[in-house]
Amino acid sequence: MTDDPRIAILDDYQAVARELADWTGLPGQVTVFTEPFAGPDAVVAALAGFDVLVAMRERTRFPAEVLERLPDLRLLVTTGPANAAIDLDAARRLGITVSATGGHVPSGVCDLHG
């Protein structure tokens, strides 16, 4: 990553990401995308030059052919414990670190007594 990384928050269609976390401590510029991308070419056009992407949902897909066209990308963060929209093998091959936040996994069904 460069000294002044460009960070993108994706799929924040409710425009709440800036309120739910303190982004001020991060170095670099943070850009929020609230609208979905029309397809792979639109993803690449919008995200070219970003060093870090924060995927809030699985709406934006990151198959190998998209990751290969984002040469500046070094870190892809996904909210939740996993993201089926990210080609992890391609990310690993391209030297892109993929990180996920924790998620709540229920321990079982609740028992209701009347």
C-alpha positions, 0 to 999 in steps of 0.5 A: 500500500502507498503512504496515502491509500485510497479506501472504498466502502461498497454497497452502502445503500442505506448510507450508514457506514460512516455512522457505524464505525470511526473511519477518521483514524484511517490513513488516506481518503475514504470514498463511499459507494451507495449505488450498485455497479452495473457489471464487471466493467463498471466495477473496474472503472469505479474502483481502479486505483483503490488500495483497499475495498470494504465490501459491506454485502455480497452485491459486488462480485469479485471473480478473478477477471475483476481482481486481475483488472484492479492492480492497486488493490492490496486489501479486500475486507468483507463484513461478516465471516465470509463472502461468497462473491470473492474469488479467494484463490484469485485474490491469494494468487494476486497477493490481495489480502482478504479479511473478514469481520466477525459475525454472529452465529447462533448457537442453536434454536431457542426453546420456548415454554408456554 
